[in-house]
Amino acid sequence: MSAVKCTSKLIIGLLIGAMLGLWIGVNIGRERPLFSNPFRKESVYEKFRKAGRGLGDAIKESADELHDKLKE
């Protein structure tokens, strides 16, 4: 194999790997399935659901602290 063919295959492989890596990396960052569409817009419901994770625990802790303060 000539050096030009070997180099071109290497460059093509690196480009394909980079594109797949970015695709999967964006999905990991957005906490989606790995091979889902990274360009899909989230609905308002999905945004609220994601923002509301752990909100119930925070409300319960606040209520417990308020209850303790009112007892004193």
NUGUKE-540193 format. One record per residue: residue number from 1; chain; x, y, z of N, C-alpha, C in turn. Coordinates in steps of 0.1 Angstrom, whole numbers, plus 2048, in hexadecimal, padded with zeros to 3 digits. Each point is the difference from the previous one (the first is absolute). Example, Ala and Ser with C-alpha at 12.3 -4.5 7.8 and 13.67 -1.06 7.14 Angstrom:
<atom nr="1" kette="A" n_c1="884" n_c2="7C7" n_c3="84E" ca_c1="7F7" ca_c2="80C" ca_c3="800" c_c1="809" c_c2="80C" c_c3="800"/>
<atom nr="2" kette="A" n_c1="7FC" n_c2="80B" n_c3="7F9" ca_c1="809" ca_c2="80B" ca_c3="800" c_c1="7F8" c_c2="80B" c_c3="808"/>
This chain:
<atom nr="1" kette="A" n_c1="808" n_c2="7F4" n_c3="800" ca_c1="7F8" ca_c2="80C" ca_c3="800" c_c1="809" c_c2="80C" c_c3="800"/>
<atom nr="2" kette="A" n_c1="7FC" n_c2="80A" n_c3="7F8" ca_c1="808" ca_c2="80C" ca_c3="800" c_c1="7FD" c_c2="809" c_c3="80C"/>
<atom nr="3" kette="A" n_c1="808" n_c2="80A" n_c3="802" ca_c1="7FF" ca_c2="808" ca_c3="80C" c_c1="7F4" c_c2="809" c_c3="7FF"/>
<atom nr="4" kette="A" n_c1="7FC" n_c2="804" n_c3="7F3" ca_c1="7F5" ca_c2="809" ca_c3="7FE" c_c1="7F3" c_c2="7F8" c_c3="804"/>
<atom nr="5" kette="A" n_c1="7FE" n_c2="7F4" n_c3="7FB" ca_c1="7F4" ca_c2="7F8" ca_c3="803" c_c1="7FF" c_c2="7FD" c_c3="80F"/>
<atom nr="6" kette="A" n_c1="80B" n_c2="7FD" n_c3="807" ca_c1="800" ca_c2="7FE" ca_c3="80E" c_c1="7FC" c_c2="80C" c_c3="808"/>
<atom nr="7" kette="A" n_c1="806" n_c2="80C" n_c3="7FC" ca_c1="7FD" ca_c2="80C" ca_c3="806" c_c1="7F1" c_c2="804" c_c3="7FE"/>
<atom nr="8" kette="A" n_c1="7FB" n_c2="7FE" n_c3="7F4" ca_c1="7F2" ca_c2="804" ca_c3="7FD" c_c1="7F6" c_c2="7F7" c_c3="808"/>
<atom nr="9" kette="A" n_c1="804" n_c2="7F3" n_c3="802" ca_c1="7F7" ca_c2="7F7" ca_c3="808" c_c1="801" c_c2="805" c_c3="80E"/>
<atom nr="10" kette="A" n_c1="80B" n_c2="804" n_c3="805" ca_c1="801" ca_c2="804" ca_c3="80E" c_c1="7F8" c_c2="80D" c_c3="802"/>
<atom nr="11" kette="A" n_c1="801" n_c2="809" n_c3="7F7" ca_c1="7F8" ca_c2="80D" ca_c3="802" c_c1="7F1" c_c2="7FD" c_c3="7FF"/>
<atom nr="12" kette="A" n_c1="7FC" n_c2="7F8" n_c3="7F7" ca_c1="7F2" ca_c2="7FC" ca_c3="7FF" c_c1="7FB" c_c2="7F9" c_c3="80D"/>
<atom nr="13" kette="A" n_c1="808" n_c2="7F7" n_c3="805" ca_c1="7FD" ca_c2="7F9" ca_c3="80C" c_c1="7FF" c_c2="80A" c_c3="80C"/>
<atom nr="14" kette="A" n_c1="809" n_c2="809" n_c3="801" ca_c1="800" ca_c2="80A" ca_c3="80B" c_c1="7F3" c_c2="809" c_c3="7FF"/>
<atom nr="15" kette="A" n_c1="7FD" n_c2="804" n_c3="7F3" ca_c1="7F4" ca_c2="809" ca_c3="7FF" c_c1="7F3" c_c2="7F8" c_c3="804"/>
<atom nr="16" kette="A" n_c1="7FF" n_c2="7F4" n_c3="7FB" ca_c1="7F4" ca_c2="7F8" ca_c3="804" c_c1="7FF" c_c2="7FE" c_c3="80F"/>
<atom nr="17" kette="A" n_c1="80C" n_c2="7FD" n_c3="806" ca_c1="800" ca_c2="7FE" ca_c3="80E" c_c1="7FD" c_c2="80D" c_c3="808"/>
<atom nr="18" kette="A" n_c1="804" n_c2="80B" n_c3="7FB" ca_c1="7FD" ca_c2="80D" ca_c3="807" c_c1="7F1" c_c2="803" c_c3="7FF"/>
<atom nr="19" kette="A" n_c1="7FA" n_c2="7FD" n_c3="7F4" ca_c1="7F2" ca_c2="803" ca_c3="7FE" c_c1="7F8" c_c2="7F7" c_c3="80A"/>
<atom nr="20" kette="A" n_c1="803" n_c2="7F3" n_c3="800" ca_c1="7F9" ca_c2="7F7" ca_c3="809" c_c1="802" c_c2="804" c_c3="80F"/>
<atom nr="21" kette="A" n_c1="80C" n_c2="804" n_c3="803" ca_c1="803" ca_c2="804" ca_c3="80E" c_c1="7F8" c_c2="80C" c_c3="804"/>
<atom nr="22" kette="A" n_c1="7FF" n_c2="80A" n_c3="7F7" ca_c1="7F8" ca_c2="80C" ca_c3="803" c_c1="7F2" c_c2="7FC" c_c3="801"/>
<atom nr="23" kette="A" n_c1="7FA" n_c2="7F8" n_c3="7F8" ca_c1="7F2" ca_c2="7FC" ca_c3="800" c_c1="7FD" c_c2="7F9" c_c3="80E"/>
<atom nr="24" kette="A" n_c1="808" n_c2="7F7" n_c3="804" ca_c1="7FE" ca_c2="7F9" ca_c3="80C" c_c1="803" c_c2="809" c_c3="80C"/>
<atom nr="25" kette="A" n_c1="80A" n_c2="809" n_c3="7FF" ca_c1="803" ca_c2="809" ca_c3="80B" c_c1="7F5" c_c2="80A" c_c3="803"/>
<atom nr="26" kette="A" n_c1="7FA" n_c2="805" n_c3="7F5" ca_c1="7F5" ca_c2="809" ca_c3="802" c_c1="7F4" c_c2="7F9" c_c3="807"/>
<atom nr="27" kette="A" n_c1="7FE" n_c2="7F4" n_c3="7FC" ca_c1="7F5" ca_c2="7F9" ca_c3="807" c_c1="803" c_c2="7FC" c_c3="80E"/>
<atom nr="28" kette="A" n_c1="80C" n_c2="7FE" n_c3="803" ca_c1="804" ca_c2="7FD" ca_c3="80E" c_c1="7FE" c_c2="80D" c_c3="808"/>
<atom nr="29" kette="A" n_c1="804" n_c2="80B" n_c3="7FB" ca_c1="7FF" ca_c2="80D" ca_c3="807" c_c1="7F2" c_c2="804" c_c3="802"/>
<atom nr="30" kette="A" n_c1="7F7" n_c2="7FC" n_c3="7F7" ca_c1="7F1" ca_c2="803" ca_c3="802" c_c1="7F9" c_c2="7F5" c_c3="807"/>
<atom nr="31" kette="A" n_c1="807" n_c2="7F6" n_c3="804" ca_c1="7FA" ca_c2="7F5" ca_c3="807" c_c1="7F5" c_c2="7F9" c_c3="7F8"/>
<atom nr="32" kette="A" n_c1="803" n_c2="7FD" n_c3="7F4" ca_c1="7F7" ca_c2="7F9" ca_c3="7F7" c_c1="806" c_c2="7F2" c_c3="7FC"/>
<atom nr="33" kette="A" n_c1="7F8" n_c2="7F8" n_c3="7F9" ca_c1="806" ca_c2="7F3" ca_c3="7FB" c_c1="80C" c_c2="803" c_c3="7F7"/>
<atom nr="34" kette="A" n_c1="80A" n_c2="7F8" n_c3="7FF" ca_c1="80C" ca_c2="803" ca_c3="7F9" c_c1="7FE" c_c2="803" c_c3="7F1"/>
<atom nr="35" kette="A" n_c1="7F8" n_c2="7F8" n_c3="7F9" ca_c1="7FE" ca_c2="801" ca_c3="7F2" c_c1="7F4" c_c2="807" c_c3="7FC"/>
<atom nr="36" kette="A" n_c1="7FA" n_c2="808" n_c3="809" ca_c1="7F4" ca_c2="808" ca_c3="7FC" c_c1="805" c_c2="80D" c_c3="7F9"/>
<atom nr="37" kette="A" n_c1="7F6" n_c2="807" n_c3="7FA" ca_c1="803" ca_c2="80C" ca_c3="7F8" c_c1="805" c_c2="80B" c_c3="809"/>
<atom nr="38" kette="A" n_c1="80C" n_c2="805" n_c3="7FF" ca_c1="805" ca_c2="80B" ca_c3="809" c_c1="7FA" c_c2="80D" c_c3="7FC"/>
<atom nr="39" kette="A" n_c1="7FA" n_c2="802" n_c3="7F4" ca_c1="7FB" ca_c2="80C" ca_c3="7FC" c_c1="7F1" c_c2="802" c_c3="803"/>
<atom nr="40" kette="A" n_c1="7FA" n_c2="7F6" n_c3="806" ca_c1="7F2" ca_c2="801" ca_c3="804" c_c1="7FE" c_c2="80A" c_c3="80B"/>
<atom nr="41" kette="A" n_c1="7F6" n_c2="809" n_c3="7FE" ca_c1="7FD" ca_c2="809" ca_c3="80B" c_c1="7F8" c_c2="7FA" c_c3="80B"/>
<atom nr="42" kette="A" n_c1="803" n_c2="803" n_c3="80C" ca_c1="7F8" ca_c2="7FB" ca_c3="80B" c_c1="7F3" c_c2="807" c_c3="802"/>
<atom nr="43" kette="A" n_c1="7F5" n_c2="7F9" n_c3="803" ca_c1="7F3" ca_c2="807" ca_c3="802" c_c1="801" c_c2="807" c_c3="80E"/>
<atom nr="44" kette="A" n_c1="7F6" n_c2="808" n_c3="802" ca_c1="7FF" ca_c2="808" ca_c3="80C" c_c1="7FE" c_c2="7F6" c_c3="80C"/>
<atom nr="45" kette="A" n_c1="7F8" n_c2="7F5" n_c3="7FD" ca_c1="7FE" ca_c2="7F6" ca_c3="80B" c_c1="80D" c_c2="7FA" c_c3="804"/>
<atom nr="46" kette="A" n_c1="808" n_c2="7FC" n_c3="7F6" ca_c1="80D" ca_c2="7FA" ca_c3="803" c_c1="809" c_c2="809" c_c3="808"/>
<atom nr="47" kette="A" n_c1="800" n_c2="80D" n_c3="7FD" ca_c1="809" ca_c2="809" ca_c3="807" c_c1="7FB" c_c2="802" c_c3="80E"/>
<atom nr="48" kette="A" n_c1="7F3" n_c2="801" n_c3="803" ca_c1="7FB" ca_c2="801" ca_c3="80D" c_c1="802" c_c2="7F3" c_c3="808"/>
<atom nr="49" kette="A" n_c1="7FF" n_c2="7F4" n_c3="7F9" ca_c1="802" ca_c2="7F4" ca_c3="807" c_c1="80F" c_c2="7FF" c_c3="805"/>
<atom nr="50" kette="A" n_c1="809" n_c2="804" n_c3="7F7" ca_c1="80E" ca_c2="7FF" ca_c3="803" c_c1="804" c_c2="80A" c_c3="80B"/>
<atom nr="51" kette="A" n_c1="7FA" n_c2="80C" n_c3="800" ca_c1="802" ca_c2="80A" ca_c3="80A" c_c1="7FA" c_c2="7FC" c_c3="80D"/>
<atom nr="52" kette="A" n_c1="7F5" n_c2="7F8" n_c3="800" ca_c1="7F9" ca_c2="7FC" ca_c3="80C" c_c1="806" c_c2="7F4" c_c3="808"/>
<atom nr="53" kette="A" n_c1="80A" n_c2="7FA" n_c3="7FA" ca_c1="806" ca_c2="7F4" ca_c3="807" c_c1="806" c_c2="805" c_c3="80D"/>
<atom nr="54" kette="A" n_c1="7FD" n_c2="7F9" n_c3="80B" ca_c1="805" ca_c2="803" ca_c3="80D" c_c1="7F9" c_c2="80C" c_c3="806"/>
<atom nr="55" kette="A" n_c1="7F6" n_c2="806" n_c3="7FA" ca_c1="7F9" ca_c2="80B" ca_c3="805" c_c1="7F7" c_c2="7FC" c_c3="80C"/>
<atom nr="56" kette="A" n_c1="7FB" n_c2="7F4" n_c3="7FF" ca_c1="7F7" ca_c2="7FB" ca_c3="80B" c_c1="808" c_c2="7FE" c_c3="80D"/>
<atom nr="57" kette="A" n_c1="80D" n_c2="7FC" n_c3="7FF" ca_c1="808" ca_c2="7FE" ca_c3="80B" c_c1="803" c_c2="80E" c_c3="807"/>
<atom nr="58" kette="A" n_c1="803" n_c2="809" n_c3="7F7" ca_c1="804" ca_c2="80E" ca_c3="805" c_c1="7F4" c_c2="806" c_c3="807"/>
<atom nr="59" kette="A" n_c1="7F4" n_c2="7FE" n_c3="7FB" ca_c1="7F4" ca_c2="805" ca_c3="806" c_c1="7FD" c_c2="7FA" c_c3="80E"/>
<atom nr="60" kette="A" n_c1="802" n_c2="7F2" n_c3="800" ca_c1="7FE" ca_c2="7F9" ca_c3="80D" c_c1="80A" c_c2="804" c_c3="80A"/>
<atom nr="61" kette="A" n_c1="80D" n_c2="802" n_c3="7FC" ca_c1="80A" ca_c2="804" ca_c3="80A" c_c1="7FD" c_c2="80E" c_c3="805"/>
<atom nr="62" kette="A" n_c1="7FB" n_c2="809" n_c3="7F7" ca_c1="7FC" ca_c2="80E" ca_c3="805" c_c1="7F5" c_c2="7FF" c_c3="809"/>
<atom nr="63" kette="A" n_c1="7F6" n_c2="7F8" n_c3="7FD" ca_c1="7F4" ca_c2="7FF" ca_c3="809" c_c1="804" c_c2="7FA" c_c3="80E"/>
<atom nr="64" kette="A" n_c1="809" n_c2="7F7" n_c3="800" ca_c1="805" ca_c2="7FA" ca_c3="80D" c_c1="807" c_c2="80A" c_c3="808"/>
<atom nr="65" kette="A" n_c1="809" n_c2="808" n_c3="7F9" ca_c1="807" ca_c2="80B" ca_c3="808" c_c1="7F7" c_c2="80A" c_c3="805"/>
<atom nr="66" kette="A" n_c1="7F6" n_c2="804" n_c3="7F8" ca_c1="7F6" ca_c2="80A" ca_c3="804" c_c1="7F8" c_c2="7FB" c_c3="80C"/>
<atom nr="67" kette="A" n_c1="7FD" n_c2="7F3" n_c3="800" ca_c1="7F8" ca_c2="7FA" ca_c3="80B" c_c1="809" c_c2="800" c_c3="80C"/>
<atom nr="68" kette="A" n_c1="80C" n_c2="7FD" n_c3="7FF" ca_c1="809" ca_c2="800" ca_c3="80C" c_c1="802" c_c2="80E" c_c3="806"/>
<atom nr="69" kette="A" n_c1="801" n_c2="80A" n_c3="7F7" ca_c1="801" ca_c2="80E" ca_c3="805" c_c1="7F4" c_c2="805" c_c3="807"/>
<atom nr="70" kette="A" n_c1="7F4" n_c2="7FB" n_c3="7FB" ca_c1="7F4" ca_c2="805" ca_c3="806" c_c1="7FD" c_c2="7F9" c_c3="80D"/>
<atom nr="71" kette="A" n_c1="806" n_c2="7F4" n_c3="802" ca_c1="7FF" ca_c2="7F9" ca_c3="80D" c_c1="807" c_c2="808" c_c3="80B"/>
<atom nr="72" kette="A" n_c1="80B" n_c2="807" n_c3="7FC" ca_c1="809" ca_c2="806" ca_c3="80A" c_c1="7FA" c_c2="80D" c_c3="805"/>
